[in-house]
Amino acid sequence: MMRRCENAGTRPTVVSEPPTADMLDARWRLRRDAAPRVERFAGRDTYVLEDRRERRFYQLGEAEFTLLESLDGRRTLAEAIAITATNLGTSAFREEEAKSVIRWAWQRDLLMSADEDEAVVDEASNTASQIRDSNSGRRPTNLFFQRIPLRLPPSVLTSGTFLLGWLFSLGGFLTWLTVVATSVYLLANDWSAFLHDSGHVLLGDSWLWLGATWVGLKVFHEACHAVACKRLGGDVHQFGFAWLVFMPVAYVDVTSSWRMTSKWRRAAVAAAGMYGELLLAALAIWLRHLSHSPVVDRWTCQAILLASVSTLIFNANPLMRFDGYYILADLAEIPNLYSIAPRRLANFARRVLFGPSANDGAADPDESLARRAAILGYAISAWVWRIFVSASIMFALAFWLRGLGVLLAVFAAATWLLLPALRTTRSIAARLWVSPVQRWNFVVRGAVLFGVPGCVMMFAPWPLADRAPGYVEFSPPTYVRVQTAGFLREVLVSDGQQVEVGQVLARLENEPLAAEIVALEIDIAQTEIRARLRFQEEDLAAYQVELAKLDAFRERLAEKRDEAEKLTIRATAAGTLIAPRLQSRRDAFVPRGEELAVIGDPDRKEFRILVPQDDLEVFTDRVGQELTLIVNGREQPIETARLEQIRPRAVVQAEHPGLLASAGGPLAVIAATPQTNDEPLRTLARTWDGAAAAPRW
């Protein structure tokens, strides 16, 4: 959705001049399709000038509005200034200010001379307007944002209103509410399966379906804006497509919604796209519920995520100039919030750094302090969000597009970050050069604002700085490992169960091992028969050979039977069994040496700490002292723990899988052998092994 409203009080520098020698003696009049009116914004009168031909709206101050309204083609500018002074008193314009307003209105083609033929002017202006509209999307103004405008035939809008207009009525809203509420209930009952499917949204060939679904949803989104605008009293003449960082999005121009006097109607137009997409998400949930096709389930999962989560994150976000921003601006009654807020922030920064004399645009004195603070807070939030989004886009370009992406990321950094920083630096340098007072203020205030916090951060102790990751283990732990590989067929215990020494925990199956034992038993029987025959034949040499074979077979059989016995996993210590994944590994192959569980005493636990190299001295000095342990899943930290020792060894091996970045932990790791991916991982930085003890908890 796109909507334009310009504030006349922030007009740019005008270079073109009206074609008249003496502006004060000239007679001007507003074009007949430039309609001024008075509206209520924020509890007071606001003056709006609508340019119906160009489909633009201008918010005017009282003085500008009175001056332009008094120009009727018969009065000179000097007479209009006198009338304005009579009506407004001290709030009226001086001559130069009035001339500036005339130049501004002339540049926007809002005025014409009294002796001009309006029909001829209108024809020429309409032709120029059509040329501007047709060329507006062809000029490459921004590498990362290209707009392709298209004319919207009235018949298309009429058909769309006929098909979708009922959604924006009381009956349509009740229908929408019913469908959405029931779909939420269905999704809650199917939540586990939906989460599973959502994890596969970007896999395989789903990118094509994802892109097509995205485009279709955005076209419907903008169609809802257009239909809502038409139904609530506006009109739509232009829609189109845009490339936003190489991603296709649709847009529709609903500037005419400014014609609506109710802020709630304007907010409804702004919310119509999200309203429509949420309905499609609800219908997709119903389709998922009624269908039993995996293909349909996968596609509906994509549609649900795009039409709900994605839409709410981006379109409902008021910090970006999308639907959420227009809703906020309408309800807060600040039509140009996105342009006003940065100026307020810049003005606030100037006052803080250079003093009150640097105020380049004070806010309205009648504006409340809370409203000023809200605008300033919005400006700061939008600025931080813009930096975050810009950095995210740059990293995404560099990651996804490789070489070309790096070049685009560098260009984006220069455009979005470097150039604004250079402009700010140049503005600061100009102020420092011109005004000695502001120069002194900048030095003193800058030292206080940046120097004091910098010194505090550098030299003051920071209580959260001395941290080290770690994990909890039994002291001492008894690890239950597989001694003979096999398939896990039986699990006879559960996680957290108390076990005794020798208790059977699980049984594995190894069919090749069982077959080898049977084969050895057959070999032993055959060898015994051959040895008996050789003895009866008194062939002592052959008899000794058979006896040697028999001893070897029996030795191997004993080894294999011992391995088979170890397929039954028994507890080697008494205590609490910790095996959260044991049940889920049933019928899975478990290699030799694999850890299945840990047995320990709950009253005896040790906290293993991996101390970073930079903090080794700090932790070494605190051996024997108390420290605070923050344990995941525990509401209160453990304040009575004591650091017992720092072992004199540095390690790069992964001590615990939960600490690795690949598992969501804080330690960055790489493969120990880069040539193979199946080698153990090692940490990028060395850590020192420490141990802490705490009372029972």
C-alpha positions, 0 to 999 in steps of 0.5 A, a space after each residue: 500500500 502506498 499513500 502520500 501526504 506532503 507537509 507544506 511546512 517542510 517544503 524543499 528549496 524551490 528553484 523555479 520562479 513564477 513567470 512574473 516580474 512583480 509577484 506582489 502585483 500579480 493575480 493568482 488563483 488556485 486551480 479549480 481541481 485543487 480543493 482546500 478544506 478544514 479537518 480535525 487532527 489531534 483535537 484541532 483544525 488542520 488545513 488540507 489541500 487536495 490536488 485531484 488531478 495529481 492525486 496528492 494531498 498537502 497539509 498546510 498551516 493556517 497562514 498558508 491555507 488562508 493566503 492560498 484561499 484568498 487568491 481568487 484571480 481578482 486580488 493581487 498577492 499584496 491584497 491577499 497578504 493584507 487580508 491574511 494579516 487582518 484575519 490572523 494578526 501576528 500569525 500572518 506572513 511577511 512579504 518574503 514568506 508569502 512569496 515563498 509560499 507562492 513559489 512552493 504552490 507554483 512548483 507543484 502546479 497548484 496556482 495559475 495566473 488570472 489571465 490563463 485559460 484553465 482549459 488549455 492549462 488543464 490539457 497541458 498539465 494532464 498530458 504532462 501528468 500522464 507522461 510522468 506516470 508512465 515514466 515514474 517506474 522507468 527511472 532507475 532511482 534506487 538499485 534496491 527498490 524499483 517500482 513498475 506502475 500500471 494503470 488500474 482500469 475502473 472495470 477491474 476495480 468495480 469487479 474486485 469490489 463486487 467480489 470482495 466488497 462484502 468482506 468490509 461490511 458487518 456481515 463480512 467481519 462476523 464471517 471473518 471472525 468466525 472463520 479465523 476463530 475456528 481455524 485457530 482452534 483447528 491449528 491448536 489441535 494440530 500444532 505438533 504436526 504443523 510445527 513438524 511440517 513448518 521445519 521443512 518449508 524451505 527444503 527441496 523444490 519448495 522455493 518455486 511454490 514458496 515464491 508463487 504463493 508469496 506473489 499471489 498473497 501480495 497481489 490479494 493483499 493489495 487488492 484488499 487495500 484497493 477494494 476497501 478504499 473504494 468501498 469506504 469512499 476513495 478511489 484507486 487509479 494506480 497499482 503496480 509491482 516493485 522489486 524490494 531488494 530483488 524480491 517482488 512485491 505488489 503495491 497500490 496507490 490509495 492516497 485518496 483515502 486522505 479524502 476520508 474525514 474519519 481516521 478509523 476509515 483510513 486505518 481500516 484501509 491500511 489494515 485491509 491487506 492484513 485483514 484479507 491475508 489472515 482470512 486466507 491463512 484461516 482458509 488454508 488451515 481449514 484446507 489442511 484439516 480437510 485434506 489428507 495429502 502430504 503435498 497439500 499439507 506442505 503447501 498450506 503450511 507455506 501459505 499459513 506462515 506467509 499469510 500470518 507470521 510474515 505479514 504480521 512481522 513486516 506489514 504490522 510493524 509500525 517502524 517500517 513504512 508499511 500498513 502498521 505505520 499508516 495505522 499508527 499515523 492515522 490513529 495518532 493523527 500524525 499524517 507525516 510521522 515517518 518524515 517528522 520523527 527523523 527531524 525531531 530526532 536530529 533536532 534533539 541531537 543538535 540541542 543536546 550536542 550544540 545547545 539550545 541555540 542549535 534548534 533548527 525547527 522547534 516543535 509546535 509549542 501547543 504540542 504536549 510533552 507526552 506527544 513529543 516524547 512519543 514521537 522522539 521514541 518512535 524516531 529512535 526505535 525506527 532508526 535502530 530498526 532501520 540499521 538492523 534491517 540494513 545490516 541484515 540485508 547486507 549480510 543476506 546479500 553477501 551470504 546468498 549471492 556470494 561474489 556479486 552479493 559482496 559487491 552489492 553489500 558494499 554498495 548498500 553499506 556505502 548508500 545506507 550507512 556511509 553517505 548518511 554518516 558523511 552528511 552528518 559529519 559535514 553538518 557537524 563540521 559546518 556548525 563547529 566552523 561557523 559558531 564558536 559557542 556551538 564549538 565549545 558546547 560540542 566539546 564539553 557536552 561530547 566529553 560528558 556524553 561519550 567520555 564519561 560512559 566510555 571511562 566507566 565501561 573501560 575501568 569500572 568493574 562490570 558484574 556480568 563480565 566474568 562469566 564462563 559456560 559450564 554444565 552439571 554432572 554427577 560427582 563422580 559420574 558412572 557412564 553406561 556405555 555399549 561394549 558390544 555393538 548391536 540393535 537396541 531391542 529392549 529398554 527396561 528402565 526409564 529416565 530418572 529411575 533409581 537402579 541397583 548394581 547389576 540391574 538389567 537396563 537394556 538388551 541389544 541384538 547382534 545377529 552376525 555375532 549370534 551366527 558366529 557363535 553357532 559357527 564356532 560351536 559347529 567347528 568345535 564339534 567337528 574338531 573334537 570328532 577329527 581329534 578323536 579319530 586321529 587318536 584312534 588311528 594313533 596319528 599323534 602329530 595330526 592329533 596334536 594339530 587338531 587339539 591346537 585348533 580345538 583350543 583356538 576355537 574354544 578361546 574364540 568362542 569364549 570371547 564371542 560369548 563374552 561379547 554376547 553377554 555384554 549385549 545385556 546392559 547392566 548397571 555398574 553402580 547404584 543411583 539415579 539413571 539419567 537417560 533422556 533419549 534412551 527410549 527414543 533409540 529403540 530399534 536403532 543401531 548403537 555402536 561400540 563405545 556409545 554412551 547410553 546413560 549416566 548413573 550418579 548420586 543426586 546429592 553429589 553434583 559437580 559443576 564443570 566450568 570452561 574458563 576462557 583464556 582471557 578470564 583465567 586470571 580472574 577465576 584463578 584468583 577466586 578459587 576457594 571463594 563463592 560464585 553464582 551459578 545460573 542453571 537453565 530451567 531453574 528460576 533462582 540462581 545458586 548463590 552458595 556455590 564454591 569454586 574448588 579448583 582450576 585444573 592446570 590444563 587447557 583444552 580445545 576438545 568439545 567437553 559437552 555437546 550442549 555447549 557447542 554453537 552447533 547445538 545452540 551453545 556459546 562455544 564456536 567450533 570447527 572440525 578437528 580435521 578440516 578434510 573430513 566432516 566426521 572427525 570430532 569437533 574442537 573449539 576455536 579458542 582454548 578453555 581451562 577446566 574448572 570445577 565448582 561444588 554446591 549444596 544439594 539443590 
